[in-house]
Amino acid sequence: MNGLVLVSPALSPQGGSPDISPIPWMMTLPSIVAANYERQGKLTNENMGEVIDYTRSEYAVDLMKGNSDPAATPRLVKKVTELTGLDPTFVKQSGGRLETQAFLREEFRETGKLGSRYDPNVTAYDPFPYNPTQETQDPILLSIIAPTTTAMVDFVTRTVGWKTDASYNALSFDVNRMWDNSGRNGAFSGSASATDLRVAVATDPKLRVVIAHGWADLSCPFMGSVLTVSQIPPMGDPTRVQVHEYPGGTCTMRGRLGSLALRKDVMEMVSKH
């Protein structure tokens, strides 16, 4: 195999405890900022490059300092507030550590809506806005279950020709609960996948990999792949494994320009062989 295209992979480093490790917060902050920048028309590679640099430097350092430096938390709270456009009180109460579901409720609270973890700029009204926790399903999942179920039933019964009286479940939490998400020695599967990727690139010197993410994806944040790939040795050509980001969220290169950009990056990889 000469080339791989991984779209919205959960290629995350071992995050460790969010009480101590800065990595869980480092993975999500850039995507939250990207969603804000996209709404403002400021989402560019240059602007996001500055966000990534901040996340890997001052943000990580201030998180690690914690209370050992009285100025650390106020400093990062001020910067995170500027980058995300969120309410300063919310950011202060979060200590600059933005938990995904709390953020998605806070982001559009004044309109009574929820953002999606797959793309925060896709929203739906929250039927239980005064509950302490989110009581409804993700806005994107709510909107796609009916059409995907209809499409799959049509495909299975008409195109494939398999007749059955059984129900088709587009999303089954029973199946999800039974899925084995552990990797080697009980490690999270994303870490096991990153190990497999390292070994594959080392084994085949011709293998090239394009990892594609939506900037605003909070389900599989691009920063997880950025942090992971930056730890993979060059192994001859450091450009063999590349992370590319596009407007939108999970598996969504929003609009024609995003799709064309992804195609360009894939075709550039193909041209190397």
FENNORRA-V40669 format. One record per pair of residues at least 12 apart in sequence whose C-alpha atoms are under 10 Angstrom apart, sorted by sequence separation. I is the first residue (numbers start at 1). J is the second residue. D is the distance in Angstrom with one decimal. If there is no record, write none. Layout:
i: {I:I}
j: {J:J}
d: {D:D}
//
This chain:
i: {12:15:62:77:79:80:90:91:103:104:108:112:113:114:126:156:197:213:229:230:246:247:34:59:62:63:77:78:90:101:104:107:108:111:112:113:114:124:126:212:229:230:245:246:13:34:58:59:62:77:78:101:103:107:111:112:113:124:125:153:211:229:247:12:33:61:62:76:77:80:81:101:104:105:108:111:112:113:114:123:124:153:211:246:59:60:76:77:80:90:100:101:104:108:109:112:113:122:123:124:152:153:226:245:246:31:34:58:59:77:78:79:80:86:100:103:104:108:109:112:122:123:152:153:225:226:244:245:30:33:58:59:74:77:78:80:108:112:122:124:149:150:152:211:225:226:244:30:73:76:77:87:104:120:124:149:225:30:31:59:76:77:86:87:100:109:114:118:119:120:148:149:150:223:30:31:58:59:74:75:76:86:105:116:117:118:119:148:149:222:244:29:30:73:74:85:86:114:116:117:118:148:149:222:223:29:30:73:84:114:115:116:117:118:146:147:148:222:242:30:73:105:114:115:116:117:145:146:222:27:30:54:55:114:115:116:145:26:29:113:144:145:28:222:242:26:27:105:221:222:241:26:27:66:105:141:208:210:215:216:220:221:240:25:26:29:102:104:141:198:202:205:209:210:211:212:213:214:215:216:217:219:220:239:102:194:198:201:202:205:206:208:209:210:211:212:213:214:215:216:217:218:219:220:23:51:63:101:102:197:201:202:203:205:208:209:210:211:212:213:214:215:216:217:218:240:22:23:26:63:101:195:198:199:201:202:207:208:209:210:211:212:213:214:215:216:217:22:25:26:62:63:104:190:194:198:201:202:206:207:208:209:210:211:212:213:214:215:216:217:25:190:194:197:198:205:213:214:215:217:213:214:216:22:23:26:59:101:191:195:198:213:214:215:22:25:190:194:212:213:214:215:21:22:201:212:213:214:22:23:201:212:213:214:22:212:21:22:20:21:198:20:197:214:20:37:33:36:37:32:33:36:37:33:34:35:36:213:30:33:34:36:212:29:32:33:32:33:210:30:31:32:33:212:29:30:32:211:212:29:210:211:210:209:210:210:209:208:207:208:208:208:32:206:207:29:206:29:32:28:29:28:29:25:26:28:29:32:36:25:26:28:32:24:25:24:25:22:24:25:32:19:18:18:39:38:35:36:32:35:36:34:35:32:31:32:31:119:121:118:119:120:121:119:120:118:119:120:117:118:119:117:118:119:116:117:118:116:117:118:116:117:118:117:104:101:100:100:122:121:122:119:120:121:119:120:118:119:118:119:117:118:119:116:117:118:119:118:48:56:55:45:44:52:56:43:14:15:14:52:13:14:12:14:15:12:13:14:38:11:12:13:14:38:10:11:12:13:37:10:11:12:13:34:35:36:9:10:11:12:13:34:35:11:12:13:33:34:35:10:11:31:32:33:34:35:9:10:11:31:32:30:31:32:11:30:31:32:29:30:31:28:30:31:28:29:31:32:28:31:27:28:30:31:28:29:30:31:27:28:30:27:28:29:26:27:28:27:28:26:27:48:26:27:1:24:27:11:23:24:27:45:23:26:45:2:9:44:1:2:3:4:5:6:7:8:9:43:44:2:3:4:5:6:7:8:9:23:43:1:2:3:4:5:6:7:8:1:2:3:4:5:6:7:8:1:2:3:4:5:6:7:12:8:10:11:12:15:38:9:10:11:12:13:14:38:8:9:10:11:12:13:8:9:10:11:12:13:35:7:8:9:11:12:13:34:35:8:10:11:12:13:14:34:35:9:10:11:12:13:34:9:11:12:13:8:11:12:11:13:31:3:4:5:6:7:8:3:8:9:8:9:7:8:7:8:6:7:7:7:5:5:5:4:3:5:4:3:4:2:3:2:3:2:3:2}
j: {24:27:74:89:91:92:102:103:115:116:120:124:125:126:138:168:209:225:241:242:258:259:47:72:75:76:90:91:103:114:117:120:121:124:125:126:127:137:139:225:242:243:258:259:27:48:72:73:76:91:92:115:117:121:125:126:127:138:139:167:225:243:261:27:48:76:77:91:92:95:96:116:119:120:123:126:127:128:129:138:139:168:226:261:75:76:92:93:96:106:116:117:120:124:125:128:129:138:139:140:168:169:242:261:262:48:51:75:76:94:95:96:97:103:117:120:121:125:126:129:139:140:169:170:242:243:261:262:48:51:76:77:92:95:96:98:126:130:140:142:167:168:170:229:243:244:262:49:92:95:96:106:123:139:143:168:244:50:51:79:96:97:106:107:120:129:134:138:139:140:168:169:170:243:51:52:79:80:95:96:97:107:126:137:138:139:140:169:170:243:265:51:52:95:96:107:108:136:138:139:140:170:171:244:245:52:53:96:107:137:138:139:140:141:169:170:171:245:265:54:97:129:138:139:140:141:169:170:246:52:55:79:80:139:140:141:170:52:55:139:170:171:55:249:269:54:55:133:249:250:269:55:56:95:134:170:237:239:244:245:249:250:269:55:56:59:132:134:171:228:232:235:239:240:241:242:243:244:245:246:247:249:250:269:133:225:229:232:233:236:237:239:240:241:242:243:244:245:246:247:248:249:250:251:55:83:95:133:134:229:233:234:235:237:240:241:242:243:244:245:246:247:248:249:250:272:55:56:59:96:134:228:231:232:234:235:240:241:242:243:244:245:246:247:248:249:250:56:59:60:96:97:138:224:228:232:235:236:240:241:242:243:244:245:246:247:248:249:250:251:60:225:229:232:233:240:248:249:250:252:249:250:252:59:60:63:96:138:228:232:235:250:251:252:60:63:228:232:250:251:252:253:60:61:240:251:252:253:62:63:241:252:253:254:63:253:63:64:63:64:241:64:241:258:66:83:80:83:84:80:81:84:85:82:83:84:85:262:80:83:84:86:262:80:83:84:84:85:262:83:84:85:86:265:83:84:86:265:266:84:265:266:266:266:268:269:269:269:269:270:272:273:98:272:273:96:273:97:100:97:98:98:99:96:97:99:100:103:107:97:98:100:104:97:98:98:99:97:99:100:107:97:97:99:121:121:119:120:117:120:121:120:121:119:119:120:120:214:216:214:215:216:217:216:217:216:217:218:216:217:218:217:218:219:217:218:219:218:219:220:219:220:221:221:218:218:218:219:248:248:249:247:248:249:248:249:248:249:249:250:249:250:251:249:250:251:252:252:215:223:223:215:215:223:227:215:187:188:188:226:188:189:188:190:191:189:190:191:215:189:190:191:192:216:189:190:191:192:216:190:191:192:193:214:215:216:190:191:192:193:194:215:216:193:194:195:215:216:217:193:194:214:215:216:217:218:193:194:195:215:216:215:216:217:197:216:217:218:216:217:218:216:218:219:217:218:220:221:218:221:218:219:221:222:220:221:222:223:220:221:223:221:222:223:221:222:223:223:224:223:224:245:224:225:200:223:226:211:223:224:227:245:224:227:246:204:211:246:204:205:206:207:208:209:210:211:212:246:247:206:207:208:209:210:211:212:213:227:247:206:207:208:209:210:211:212:213:207:208:209:210:211:212:213:214:208:209:210:211:212:213:214:220:217:219:220:221:224:247:219:220:221:222:223:224:248:219:220:221:222:223:224:220:221:222:223:224:225:247:220:221:222:224:225:226:247:248:222:224:225:226:227:228:248:249:224:225:226:227:228:249:225:227:228:229:225:228:229:229:231:249:240:241:242:243:244:245:241:249:250:250:251:250:251:251:252:251:252:253:262:262:265:266:266:266:269:269:269:270:269:270:270:272:272:273:273}
d: {9.4:8.8:9.4:9.5:9.9:9.4:9.5:9.4:8.5:6.7:9.5:8.5:4.1:5.8:9.9:9.8:9.1:8.8:7.2:9.6:5.8:9.5:9.1:9.1:7.8:7.9:9.7:8.4:8.9:9.3:7.1:8.4:9.4:9.8:5.8:5.0:9.5:10.0:9.0:9.3:7.7:9.8:9.2:8.5:9.2:7.1:9.3:9.5:6.6:6.2:8.3:8.8:9.5:9.3:8.1:5.9:8.6:8.5:8.3:8.9:7.8:7.8:10.0:8.3:8.3:9.6:9.9:9.6:5.8:9.6:8.0:8.9:9.8:9.9:8.3:9.4:8.4:9.8:8.9:8.9:5.4:6.9:9.4:7.6:9.0:9.4:9.3:9.2:6.2:8.0:9.7:7.5:6.7:9.6:9.7:9.1:8.0:9.8:5.9:8.4:7.9:9.8:8.8:9.4:7.6:9.3:8.8:9.4:6.3:8.5:10.0:8.6:8.9:8.7:7.3:9.2:9.5:9.5:9.0:6.5:7.1:7.8:9.6:10.0:9.4:6.6:9.4:8.6:7.6:7.8:8.0:9.5:7.7:6.3:8.3:9.2:9.9:9.6:7.0:9.0:9.6:9.0:8.4:9.6:7.0:9.2:8.1:9.6:8.6:8.1:4.8:8.3:9.2:9.4:9.2:6.7:9.7:9.9:9.6:8.7:6.2:8.6:7.9:8.6:9.8:8.0:8.9:8.4:9.3:9.7:10.0:7.0:9.4:9.5:6.3:9.9:9.8:8.7:8.0:9.3:9.3:6.8:8.6:9.3:7.2:9.0:8.0:9.6:5.6:8.1:8.0:8.8:6.5:6.4:8.6:8.9:9.7:9.4:5.6:8.6:7.2:6.7:9.1:8.6:9.9:9.1:9.9:7.3:9.4:9.8:7.8:5.4:8.4:8.9:9.9:9.5:9.8:7.3:9.6:9.4:9.8:8.5:8.1:6.9:6.1:9.9:8.6:8.1:10.0:9.8:7.3:9.5:9.9:7.1:8.9:8.5:5.9:9.0:7.6:9.4:8.9:7.2:9.8:9.7:9.7:9.7:8.6:9.0:8.9:9.7:9.9:6.0:9.9:9.6:7.6:9.7:9.6:9.7:9.1:9.3:8.9:8.6:8.6:9.0:7.4:9.7:9.9:9.5:8.7:10.0:9.8:7.9:8.9:8.2:7.6:8.6:7.7:8.6:5.5:8.7:9.4:8.5:7.0:9.8:8.4:8.9:9.0:9.3:9.0:7.8:9.7:8.1:6.0:6.2:6.0:6.1:6.3:5.5:5.6:7.2:7.1:7.6:6.9:9.6:9.7:8.2:9.1:8.8:8.6:9.5:9.7:9.4:10.0:8.8:4.6:4.7:5.2:4.6:5.0:4.8:4.9:5.6:5.8:4.1:7.9:9.9:9.7:9.4:7.8:8.6:7.8:9.7:9.6:9.9:9.6:6.6:7.0:5.9:6.3:6.1:6.0:5.9:6.3:5.6:6.0:5.0:5.2:9.8:9.3:7.0:10.0:8.6:9.8:9.4:7.2:6.5:7.9:9.3:8.3:8.6:8.3:8.5:7.1:8.4:7.6:8.6:4.8:6.3:8.0:8.6:8.7:9.8:8.4:9.1:8.3:8.9:8.5:4.3:8.7:8.9:7.4:5.8:9.8:8.5:7.8:9.4:9.1:9.9:8.8:9.3:9.6:6.9:6.8:9.6:5.9:8.9:10.0:9.0:9.6:7.0:6.2:9.2:9.1:8.4:8.1:8.3:8.1:6.3:9.1:9.5:8.2:9.7:8.1:8.3:5.9:8.9:8.2:6.5:8.5:7.3:9.6:7.4:9.4:9.3:9.1:8.4:8.5:7.9:8.0:9.9:9.7:5.8:9.1:9.4:9.0:8.2:6.8:9.6:10.0:5.8:8.3:8.9:7.5:8.3:8.8:4.9:6.6:8.2:9.4:9.1:9.7:9.8:9.8:9.3:9.2:9.1:9.9:9.9:9.5:8.5:7.7:9.6:6.9:9.1:9.9:7.5:7.8:6.9:9.9:8.7:8.7:9.2:8.7:9.4:9.4:9.2:8.1:8.2:8.7:9.3:7.1:7.7:9.3:8.7:8.8:8.3:9.3:8.4:9.3:5.8:9.7:7.5:9.3:8.9:6.8:9.6:7.8:8.9:9.2:9.4:9.7:10.0:9.0:9.9:7.7:8.4:7.8:9.0:9.9:6.3:8.5:9.6:6.4:9.6:9.3:7.8:9.0:8.3:8.2:9.1:8.9:6.7:9.9:5.8:7.5:7.8:5.3:7.7:8.7:5.2:6.9:6.7:5.7:8.3:9.0:5.0:5.4:8.4:5.5:8.0:9.1:9.0:9.3:9.8:9.8:9.6:7.2:9.0:9.4:8.3:9.2:9.9:8.9:8.7:6.4:7.7:8.8:4.3:5.4:6.6:8.4:5.1:9.7:9.2:8.7:8.6:8.6:9.0:8.9:9.9:9.4:9.9:10.0:8.0:8.9:8.8:8.3:9.7:7.6:9.1:9.1:9.9:8.8:8.3:9.6:8.8:7.2:6.3:9.1:8.5:5.3:5.7:9.8:8.5:8.4:4.8:6.1:9.5:9.5:5.5:6.7:9.5:9.9:9.4:7.5:8.8:8.2:8.8:8.8:8.8:7.8:5.9:5.1:6.7:7.6:10.0:9.1:5.4:8.6:8.5:6.0:8.6:8.8:7.8:8.9:9.7:9.3:9.3:9.7:5.7:6.3:8.0:4.4:8.3:9.6:7.9:6.1:7.5:9.8:9.6:6.3:9.1:9.5:9.8:8.7:9.1:9.7:9.5:6.3:6.4:8.8:9.1:8.3:7.3:9.0:9.1:8.3:7.8:9.1:6.1:7.0:6.1:8.4:8.6:9.8:7.4:7.1:4.8:8.4:7.3:5.4:9.9:8.4:8.9:9.9:9.9:9.0:9.4:9.6:8.8:8.2:8.5:8.7:9.2:9.2:8.3:7.6:9.5:8.4:9.1:8.2:7.7:8.7:7.5:8.4:7.4:8.0:9.6:9.1:5.9:5.4:6.4:5.9:6.3:6.1:5.9:7.8:9.0:7.8:8.4:4.6:4.8:4.7:4.8:4.7:4.8:4.9:6.7:6.3:5.7:6.3:5.9:6.0:6.2:7.2:9.1:8.6:7.9:8.2:7.2:8.6:8.9:8.1:8.2:8.0:7.7:8.3:9.2:7.7:9.5:5.0:8.8:8.9:9.7:9.4:8.6:8.7:6.2:7.5:8.6:8.2:6.2:6.0:8.6:8.7:9.3:4.4:7.9:9.0:9.8:7.9:8.5:6.0:6.0:9.5:8.6:8.3:7.7:7.5:5.3:8.9:7.0:9.2:9.1:9.0:9.2:7.7:9.0:7.8:5.6:10.0:7.9:9.2:6.5:9.4:9.3:7.1:9.6:9.0:9.6:9.0:9.3:9.3:9.9:9.4:9.8:9.7:9.9:8.5:9.0:5.8:9.1:8.3:5.6:6.1:8.7:9.9:9.1:9.9:10.0:10.0:9.9:7.4:9.1:9.1:9.4:9.2:7.4:9.7:9.5:7.2:8.4:9.7:9.6:8.9:7.5}
//
